[in-house]
Structures are given as C-alpha cells and as structure tokens.
Amino acid sequence: MIVKKIKVYPYREKNCFLNLTRIFLKFSLIFIVFFKMASSKAEIHFNELKDEYNKLLEKKYVLLPHKGTYLLPFSHNDNPNSNTFKTIEDENKDRGTFYERTETEFQISFLILTNKNIFNTNFNTFIGYTHRAYWQVYNKDWSRPFRETNYMPEIFARYVFDKPPKILNAHYIGYDIGFVHQSNGQVQELSRSWNRIFSRFTFLAGSTFFNFTLWYRLPESKDENENPYMYKYRGYGEIDMRHEFGELDLRLRILPGTEHISGEFALSYPWKEGIRFYSKIVRQA
C-alpha cells in the first residue's frame, strides 16, 4: 500500500512527440495481442457485466461505485511541492519540515443515478463526486495537516449498447458525455480549478477494458484562468486500461500532456468480501 511519485522533468516538444508516438505504438501492440486472445469471450463477459449494471440501477437510493474508493496508509512522495506554504515554513524553521515525504492518501468516489432510460432510450444520467486527499498524518510537528485536497463533481449521461458493435474485434460497449469541475477548494490566491466537457468511450476485449477520454477545457478570462498551461501537463484526454488476471486486477492510466506525461499503474487483490488490497505507482508531471 505504498505510492511512489516520480518527478517528471520537462520535455522538449520534439522529444515529447516521439515519446507519445512510442506510447501509442506500444499501446497498439497491446490492443492487437489482447484482441486476438480475448475476442471470443468478450460477448459472454459483456452480458454478465450488463446484467450486473442493470441490477445496480434497479436499487433505489444507492451510491454506485465510480472512480474507486481506497485508503493508502503509507504513501511516499519522492518530490513534494513545498512552494505553497514555503513562507510559513521559513518563519517556523524550528518545527522541522512542513511536508513529510510519507503521508496517507485516500479517495472517496461515487455515482448517483438521477434519470433512467431517458425518452425510452438506453441513456441514463448520473451525478458523480470524487474526493481525494493527501494527509500528513505522520507530521506531528505541524499538527498533521492535509497537504492537499481535490474535489471533482461531475454530471454526465451514459449510453450502454444492448448489442455492442465490434471495432478491431473489441466490443464498443458504451460512452459518456458530460461536464466536470475540478478544484483544490482554496481561496483565490491558492485556488487551482478548471472546468471541462468530456466524452468517454469504453471498449471491452475479454477481461480487458479500455477507456478513452477526450475533453475540452471551457475558456476563462485571462484574470480568472488559474491554470493557463494545464494542457502541457494534462493534455486533451487520457487513456485508461484495466485487465483482470483471475482475481488480480491491474490498471494502467496515461495522461499525455503536450510537454509532460503522467502515468499511474495500480493493482488490487481481494482480501475480504467487498475489500481489496490496493497499491499504485504514480509518475506525476
């Protein structure tokens, strides 16, 4: 249950393009291998998932799973950003380091169904919320503060095909269209927020899921734009791949910015009913 975050140094534009190309080629090879191995059982797997999905939607007043809820008691950050509260730290040097490299990370994420089968179609609408916090629980000298908290409310419509079409032997099972706001919830001087509209496309090949998300950042005035260079770090979308090896669940997430690339590799394994061991490695731009 340890997170390792690695500093990513700036790429030149040409090198970044080459890196993106290599990632695309490797990812394409993964596609071909999985599609050839798993296409024969994808339809059976989809039908099972569709039944489970419909059963969940039948339950009233239930918080549905979304982007994952987890607790990492020990999360190690190789290169924490200490600039935010540097002034406070400089004024109280006798207390020691404001940011301990080892902390606790947790995330709570859920969906609420708001409308089902809109206009007698397969469209359902949801409200989602994801809350991620980094807690300096081992930093007694500084009263165990929350180093950072991110809030991400969203609203979207989801369409799941009754008979998913095949693309390159993978089943195109559905898509989402919606709006998402992401913020650290701070006052103006420390605030970091952005708004996006997005489309997310989901494919299934055997036991492998592929999510491709494209987004468009809603424009802001120059004075209100708190992240003018976000595209350099987060780009215009992300690639999310999840594969099941028996009970072992593996996930790879890539955010190809125009100058920096972030990634996340996570694995989980069942422990008790409804609870899994979880660990991840993050390469953060």
C-alpha positions in Angstrom: 0.0 0.0 0.0 2.7 2.4 -1.0 2.6 5.1 -3.6 5.8 6.2 -5.2 5.7 9.5 -7.1 8.5 10.3 -9.5 9.4 13.8 -10.7 9.0 14.3 -14.4 11.3 16.8 -16.0 10.2 19.0 -18.9 10.4 17.5 -22.4 11.3 19.4 -25.5 8.4 19.5 -27.9 10.1 17.2 -30.3 11.1 14.6 -27.7 7.5 14.7 -26.2 6.1 13.9 -29.7 8.5 11.0 -30.0 7.5 9.7 -26.6 3.8 10.0 -27.4 4.4 8.1 -30.6 6.2 5.3 -28.8 3.5 5.0 -26.2 0.9 4.9 -29.0 2.8 2.1 -30.8 3.2 0.0 -27.6 -0.4 0.5 -26.8 -1.5 -0.5 -30.3 0.5 -3.7 -29.9 -1.2 -4.4 -26.6 -4.5 -3.9 -28.4 -3.7 -6.4 -31.1 -2.5 -9.0 -28.7 -5.5 -8.8 -26.4 -8.0 -8.6 -29.2 -6.7 -11.7 -30.8 -6.6 -13.6 -27.5 -9.8 -12.4 -25.9 -12.3 -11.5 -28.6 -14.0 -14.9 -28.4 -15.1 -14.5 -24.8 -15.8 -10.8 -24.8 -19.5 -11.1 -25.6 -20.1 -13.5 -22.7 -18.3 -11.2 -20.4 -20.2 -8.2 -21.6 -23.6 -9.9 -21.0 -22.6 -10.7 -17.4 -21.5 -7.1 -16.8 -24.7 -5.7 -18.4 -26.8 -7.8 -16.0 -24.9 -6.6 -13.0 -25.1 -3.0 -14.2 -28.9 -3.2 -14.7 -29.3 -4.8 -11.2 -27.4 -1.9 -9.6 -29.6 0.6 -11.4 -32.7 -1.1 -10.0 -31.6 -0.3 -6.5 -33.0 2.9 -5.1 -31.0 5.4 -3.0 -27.7 3.6 -3.5 -24.3 5.2 -4.0 -22.8 3.5 -7.1 -19.1 2.9 -7.5 -17.3 5.4 -9.8 -13.5 6.1 -9.9 -12.6 3.9 -6.9 -12.6 4.3 -3.1 -9.4 3.5 -1.3 -7.1 4.2 1.6 -3.3 4.1 1.4 -2.0 4.4 5.0 1.6 4.8 3.6 2.1 7.0 0.6 5.7 8.1 -0.3 6.3 11.2 -2.4 9.8 11.5 -3.9 9.5 15.2 -4.7 6.7 17.0 -2.8 5.8 20.5 -3.9 6.7 22.7 -0.9 6.2 26.1 -2.5 2.6 26.6 -1.5 3.4 27.1 2.2 7.1 28.0 1.9 6.6 31.4 3.7 5.1 29.7 6.7 7.8 27.1 6.8 10.6 29.7 6.6 9.0 31.6 9.5 8.9 28.5 11.7 12.1 26.6 10.9 12.3 25.2 14.4 9.4 22.9 13.7 11.2 21.0 11.0 10.0 20.1 7.5 6.5 21.2 6.7 6.0 18.4 4.1 6.9 14.9 5.2 7.6 12.6 2.3 5.5 9.8 3.8 1.8 10.6 4.3 -1.7 9.0 4.0 -3.7 9.2 0.8 -7.4 8.3 0.5 -10.1 8.7 -2.1 -13.9 8.5 -2.0 -15.8 8.3 -5.3 -19.4 7.5 -6.1 -22.3 8.0 -8.5 -25.9 8.8 -8.0 -28.5 7.8 -10.7 -30.7 10.8 -11.5 -32.7 9.7 -14.5 -33.1 6.3 -16.1 -33.9 5.4 -19.7 -34.4 9.0 -20.8 -37.1 9.2 -23.6 -37.2 5.4 -23.6 -33.6 5.1 -24.7 -30.5 3.5 -23.1 -29.4 6.9 -21.8 -29.1 7.2 -18.0 -27.9 10.4 -16.3 -25.7 10.5 -13.2 -24.2 12.9 -10.7 -20.7 11.9 -9.7 -18.3 13.0 -7.0 -14.6 12.2 -6.3 -12.8 13.4 -3.2 -9.0 12.8 -3.0 -6.9 13.9 0.0 -3.3 13.8 1.0 -3.0 13.8 4.8 0.3 14.5 6.6 -0.8 12.2 9.4 2.8 11.4 10.5 3.8 15.1 10.7 3.2 15.7 14.4 5.3 18.9 14.4 2.9 20.7 12.1 -0.3 19.4 13.6 -0.9 16.7 11.0 -2.3 18.9 8.2 -4.0 18.0 5.0 -1.3 18.8 2.4 -3.8 18.9 -0.5 -7.4 18.0 -1.1 -9.0 17.8 -4.6 -12.8 17.9 -5.3 -14.3 16.7 -8.5 -18.1 16.9 -9.0 -19.5 15.9 -12.4 -22.7 15.3 -14.3 -23.0 13.1 -17.3 -25.2 10.9 -19.5 -24.2 7.3 -20.1 -25.3 5.1 -23.0 -24.7 1.3 -22.9 -25.4 -0.7 -26.1 -27.7 -3.7 -26.0 -25.7 -5.3 -28.7 -22.2 -3.6 -28.7 -20.7 -3.2 -32.1 -17.3 -4.7 -32.8 -14.3 -2.5 -33.7 -11.0 -4.3 -34.3 -12.5 -7.4 -32.6 -13.2 -5.4 -29.4 -16.7 -4.6 -28.2 -17.6 -1.0 -28.1 -19.9 -1.2 -25.0 -20.9 2.4 -24.4 -20.0 6.1 -23.9 -20.4 9.0 -21.5 -20.9 12.7 -22.3 -20.8 15.3 -19.5 -19.3 18.1 -17.6 -16.7 18.0 -14.8 -15.3 20.6 -12.4 -12.0 20.0 -10.5 -10.7 22.2 -7.7 -8.5 22.3 -4.7 -11.1 24.3 -2.9 -8.8 27.1 -1.8 -9.2 30.9 -1.7 -8.3 32.9 -4.8 -4.6 33.2 -4.2 -4.2 29.5 -3.7 -7.0 28.3 -5.9 -6.4 25.8 -8.7 -9.5 24.8 -10.7 -10.7 24.1 -14.2 -13.9 23.1 -16.0 -14.2 20.6 -18.8 -16.8 19.0 -21.0 -15.8 15.4 -21.9 -16.6 12.3 -23.9 -15.5 8.9 -22.6 -15.6 5.8 -24.8 -15.4 2.2 -23.3 -14.3 -0.9 -25.1 -14.1 -4.5 -23.9 -11.9 -7.3 -25.1 -12.2 -10.4 -23.0 -11.2 -9.3 -19.5 -9.6 -6.0 -20.6 -11.3 -2.7 -20.5 -10.2 0.3 -22.5 -11.4 3.8 -21.7 -10.6 6.7 -24.0 -11.5 10.1 -22.7 -11.4 13.3 -24.7 -12.0 16.7 -23.1 -12.3 20.4 -23.9 -11.5 22.9 -21.3 -14.0 25.7 -21.1 -12.3 29.0 -21.7 -11.8 31.6 -18.9 -10.7 35.2 -18.9 -7.0 35.9 -18.5 -7.6 37.2 -15.0 -9.6 34.2 -13.9 -7.5 31.5 -15.5 -5.7 29.8 -12.6 -4.1 27.0 -14.8 -3.2 28.6 -18.2 -0.7 25.8 -19.0 -2.8 22.9 -17.9 -2.7 21.4 -21.4 1.1 21.0 -21.1 0.6 18.7 -18.1 -2.8 17.0 -18.7 -3.3 17.4 -22.5 -6.7 16.9 -24.0 -7.6 13.5 -22.7 -6.5 10.3 -21.1 -6.1 6.5 -21.8 -7.2 4.1 -19.1 -6.7 0.3 -19.4 -7.8 -2.3 -16.9 -7.2 -6.0 -17.0 -8.3 -8.9 -14.8 -5.9 -11.8 -14.3 -8.2 -14.1 -12.3 -8.7 -12.2 -9.1 -5.8 -9.9 -9.7 -6.9 -6.5 -11.1 -4.3 -4.4 -13.0 -4.8 -0.8 -14.2 -2.7 1.5 -16.4 -3.6 5.2 -16.8 -1.8 7.6 -19.1 -2.3 11.4 -19.3 -0.3 12.6 -22.3 0.3 16.3 -22.0 1.8 18.3 -24.8 5.1 18.7 -22.8 4.8 16.4 -19.9 3.5 12.9 -19.5 1.9 11.5 -16.3 1.0 7.9 -15.6 -0.4 5.6 -13.0 -0.1 1.8 -12.6 -2.3 0.2 -9.9 -3.0 -3.4 -8.8 -5.6 -4.8 -6.4 -6.4 -8.2 -5.0 -9.3 -9.5 -2.9 -8.9 -9.6 0.9 -12.4 -9.9 2.4 -15.8 -9.6 0.8 -16.1 -6.1 -0.6 -12.5 -5.2 0.4 -9.3 -5.5 -1.7 -5.6 -4.9 -1.2 -4.6 -1.9 -3.3 -1.3 -0.4 -4.3 -0.1 2.0 -7.0 2.9 3.8 -8.5 2.4 7.3 -9.9 4.6 9.2 -12.3 3.4 12.8 -11.8 4.2 15.7 -14.0 
